Amino acid sequence: MQFIISVSPKRVAYSLSLWVLFFAIAGCTVKVLRYVFNNRERWISLFDLDAEINYPSWYSSFTLLFCGILLGIIAVAKRKQGDRYFRHWKALGFIFVFFSLDEILSLHEILIINDLRKALNLGGIFYFIWVIPGAIFVVLTGLAYLKFLQHLPRKTRDLFLLAGSIYVGGALGMEMVCGYYADVAGQRNLIYGLMASAEEILEMVGVIVFIYALLSYIGSYLEIIDLRLKIVDNPEREN
């Protein structure tokens, strides 16, 4: 028996875009309800783009994990082909799995240490101190993947760079802007809330572009992915 699943990169990207549009509208709406109409009902936090353990964070975690799975599939295929860059695909997969966990657990916020910020006299765009190690990580990863990017087909490379620019622009760029504003005017106001929402929306859009790029790459250069499931009644017989 053969099971065939056909996936259209455009349809997947379109469907995910509708979800992002919904979360963008809902996220901005709840910010207005909270800061303009002083609505503090508990359901509002379920759609707050700047909160954890809610619908937007679960969506983001799922899509990041999906990227990790796609990267893992490509890594396995590249290893079988003897491609010298299969480790790059594999490492990138682990990075996205970590991003997925971070989206749910907010691991990066461990680096937000108020006493350390005060000791280093940091503020402005470095108000959220985690952006410093975050920026270092982005630079080092970019340097490590220069040759990897150069060997990719032009369309895939351009999509990867576009996705990375949008995602990093949100995760780091907007975070620095939000940090500057938070240092000046605080975080409990509508303007900061909308800026933080824009940050999350940019990250979501960047992930959609990356998913589209990965699915297109698989469809164009890996053709059919053969997945097999083997069930063993007695594992000892296999030894």
N, C-alpha and C positions, 0 to 999 in steps of 0.2 A: 504494500500500500504506500502511495506517495502523496505527501501533503505539500501543496505549493502555495506560498503566501506572496502575493505581488504587492510591492510597496512603491508608491509614487512620491518622490521627494517633494514635488510641488504641492500635492494634496496634503502631505504631512505638514509642510510649512504653512499652508493656508489654514489648516485646522488649528494648529498651535497659535497662529496669529489671531484667530478669533478669540481664543482663551486669553491671550495677552490683552487684547482690546477690552474684553470684559473686565479683567482684573484692573486695568488702567482706569476705566470709568468708575468701577466700584471703589477702588482705592482712593481716588481723588474725591469722590462723593463722601466717603466716611470721614475724610479729613475736614471737609466743609461742615459736616454735621457736628463733628467734635469741637472745632475751634470757632465756628460762627454761631451755631445754634446750641452749643454747650450740651450736646447729646452724649451721654456717657453709658448708654446701654451696652451690655456685654457683647452682643452680636457684632457690634462695630469692629471689634478687634479681630474678628474672623476674616475680614477683608482688608485690614490695614496692611499695606505693602511694606511698612517699616517695622512690622511686628514678627514674632516667631511663632511656630507651631500653629499655623492657620492655613487657609486655603491657598493663598499665593505662595507661601513658603513650601508647602507640599508640592505644588505644581513645579516650582523651580527645582526642588530637590529631585523630582522625578525626571525632568528633562535633562538635568546634569548627569544623573545616573544613566539615562538613555545614551547620552554622548559617550560615557565611559564604556558601556556595553558595545556600542558600535566600534569604538576604537579598539576594544579587545578583540572583536571579530576580525578587524583588519589586521591586527598584530599577528593573530594566529595564521591567517592566510598568507601574510608576508613572510612569516617564518618558514612555512612550507615551500614558498617560492625561493627561499634563500636570499631574500632581500636584506641588505645590510642595515636598513633603517627600521627593521621590525622592532627593535628595542625602543626606538623613539615613539612609535605608535603605542607600545605597551606602557611606557612611562607616562605618556599623555593620558592614557586610559585611567591609570591609578590617580593621576592628578584630578581628573574630573570626578572620580568616585569620592575623593577627599572633599572636593567642592560640594558634592551632593550632601555629604555628612555635615559639612560646615553650614550649609543652608538650613538644616534642621536644628543643629546643636549650637550654632553661632560660635564656633571654636575660635574664630579670629578675634572675638571680643575679649578673650583672655588677655590679649595684648593691650587692651585699653586700660591702662593703669594711671589713675589720676595723680597719684603721688609722684610717679616717674615723670609725668608730663610737667608737673610743677617743678620738680628737681632740675629738669633739663630746660626749664623756662620756654616750653614749647606752646604755641598757640596758632591762631590763624589756620592756614591750610593743614597744619600738623596737629590740630586740636584732637583729632582721632589718631592717636599715636601709631596705631597698627598700619597706617598707610606707608610708613617708612620701611618696615621689613617687607610689606606688600610690594612696594615699588622695586626694592632690591630683587625680590623673587622674580618679578616680571622681566627685569633687565637681564638677569642671569639666564632665565629660561629662554628669552629671545636670542641671546648669544649662542646658547647651546643648540638651538634649533635652526640656525641660519642655513647651514648646508642642507638640512632636511627640507626646509621650505624651497630651496633652490632646485631640488630634484623633483619636486611635485609638478604635475601638469599646471599650466598657467591659470586655467580657470579655477582649479582647486586652490592654488596658492593665493589667488586674489580673494577668493571667498574666505579662506582662513584668515587672511590679514584683515579683511573687512569685519569678520565676526570678532576677532581679537580686539580690534580698535573700538568697536561698539561696546563690547563687554568690559574691557579695561577702562574705557572712557566713563562708563557708569560706575564700576566697582571702585576705581581709584580717583578718576577725574572728578566726578560728581561728589564723591565722598570728601574730597579736599574742599570743594566749594561749600558743601554742607558744614564741614568743620569750621570753615572761616565764618560762616553765618552764625553757627551755634556759639562760637566764641564771642561774637558781637551782640547777638540778640537772644540767645538761648534756643532751646529745642521745642519748647511747648508753645508753638504758634503755627498759624496756617501756612505761612511762607516756607518755614523749615519743613513742615509736613509734606508740602507739595514737591519741594526739592528732593526730599528723601524718596518720595514716590517715583519721581523721574529717574532717580538712580536705579531703582529696582526694575523699572520698565526697560531701561537701556540694557541692563543685564539680560533680561528675558529675550529681548530682540536679538542680542548678540548670540545667544544660545540657539535661537531658531535658525539664524543664518548658518551657524556651525553644523547643526543637524542636517540642514539642506545640503551643505557641502559634503558631509560624510556620506549621506545616502547617494548623492550624485556620483561621488567617487567610487563607491561600491558598485553601483550600477554600470559605470563606464569601464572600470578597470579590473574589477574582481568578478564580474559577471554573476554566476549563480553561486550562492553560498550553500554548501551541502551540510546540513545539520542532521546528525544521527543520534538516536537514543537507544542505549543497550541496557536491558534489565536482566540482572543476574539473580537467580533464586538462591544459590549458595555461593557466596564470594570465595570460599575456600577452594572451590574447583578451579578458579581462575589462577590460583597460585601454583 
